[in-house]
Amino acid sequence: MRSVTIGPFNRVEGDLEVHLDVDDGRVASARVNAPLYRGFEQILAGKSALDALVITPRICGICSVSQSMAAAYALRDAMGLVVPRNGELATNLILANENVADHFTHFYLFFMPDFARATYAERAWHSRIAERFRAISGTATAEIIPARSQFLHLMGTMAGKWPHTLTLQPGGSTRAIDAGERIRLLAVVGQFRRFMEHRLFGDDLERIVGLDSERALDDWRSEADPMSSDFRAFLHVADDLGLSAMGRATDRFMSYGSYPIDGKPTFARGLWDGERRELDPAAITEETSHSWMAGPTTPHSPFDGVTQPDMDRPGAYTWCKSPRVAGQVVEVGALARQVVDGHPLAVDLARRSGGNVRNRVVCRLLEAARVTLAMEEWLKALRAGEPYCSHGGFRGEMRGRGLSESARGSLGHWIDLRDGTIVNYQIVSPTTWNFSPRDAQGVPGALEQALVGLSVPADVEAAVGVQHVVRSFDPCMVCTVH
């Protein structure tokens, strides 16, 4: 048995270390360390309620809208507000813009460059993949950065700026869109759609969304040369490297639901463990038995959470807490969202091979296609002259829970207020769920389970499989601890 530490990881937002116990060349157990303490919950205590909309987006520069949305949902829940339909559509569009851009960025700039490494130089596909996806100098970089920038013009129009917009409010959006702006935004989304259809998929988005099984996906991939589109290129590489057998975790998925219209989420809320189940938010707990945190080590509601550092906690090895649902480890993210929502391709992939590197990436791109199509419909549904925001106030003791979905998965904010002042604020981010340490029963989190069994050569630098698994979750470490 030998111990190996891999880190810090590049192309990951924030700091990350992975400690592996390796037996006979394979991972026997893993411990994932988020080594940077943030302290945002402490910053929020004692602030005015609406200050949460200013402070929480500063948690992260790449998913700040997601944090804003969760804060707005928590305040909305506490205030009991009903959002006008235009407000739902507008906030959905702003959140979707960030989430799809994040999926896009992850695939091209964070994930695919790993296959351009010299480790794979002997593979038949390596030279063409390296030419396309090599970090900085690959041909994809020069194409996708302008495409992403143009797509984010929607954010500039509807939210004023990105990151750290203040347009998102508990009652909806403060920015009404006139008829001319709506036409221009439809053109922005249409241009991004064309890029996806031409370069990413090499096919209509409706065809991608219509794929309903692993067999249908394989048949679609075989219709053209692997390098005819970037998605086909990934599928070809994934098949050659066996990525569908790499990085399997709990096969228990959770989604809070996302993009509400008339109060009903576009992507459903729930749990999936082979069958779809209802999610009771009251069953969500967290504990700190293996975290450098003070407070109780027994499971408790985030409403009762404490985020105070304790570097002397016995047995601790990370700043990340251990969230659970009814005591169970769950995986969150695009794969989880699509499986819980019941998309037939995602469900078939999960039933056949569970959560793995290939399936996470496939569902991230499937979701990007689905959401882009939905954005076009949401823009068309905006009604000029109708309200975008409702309003309310704060009085006495109030409590709210804000459950949202960022690109990386389920994001929750829990807030306690007294006469409009924050008494307690707790945040559980997607990477907290996926990169959680062991709990009091010694059960590892999703990534720690997914790493077990991976091959780790004597030359740790060649342990690319570990990096593929880690990046398949698209971690955002700065959101993981606060």
Secondary structure, DSSP 8 states (H G I E B T S, - for coil): -EEEEE-S-SSSBS--EEEEEEETTEEEEEEEE------HHHHHTTSBGGGHHHHGGGG-SSSHHHHHHHHHHHHHHHHT----HHHHHHHHHHHHHHHHHHHHHIIIIIIGGGGGSGGGTTSTTHHHHHHHHSTTTSHHHHHHHHHHHHHTHHHHHHHSSSSS---EETTEES----HHHHHHHHHHHHHHHHHIIIIISSS-HHHHHH--SHHHHHHHHTTS-GGGSHHHHHHHHHHHHTGGGS------EEE--EEEETTEEEE--EEESSSEE---GGGEEEE-TTBSB-S-SS-B-GGG----B-TT-TT--BS--EEEETTB--B-SHHHHHHHHT-HHHHHHHHHH-S-HHHHHHHHHHHHHHHHHHHHHHHHH--TTS--B------SEEEEEEEEEETTEEEEEEEEEETTEEEEEEEE-HHHHHT----TT----HHHHHHTT-B--SSGGG-HHHHHHHHHT--BHHHH--
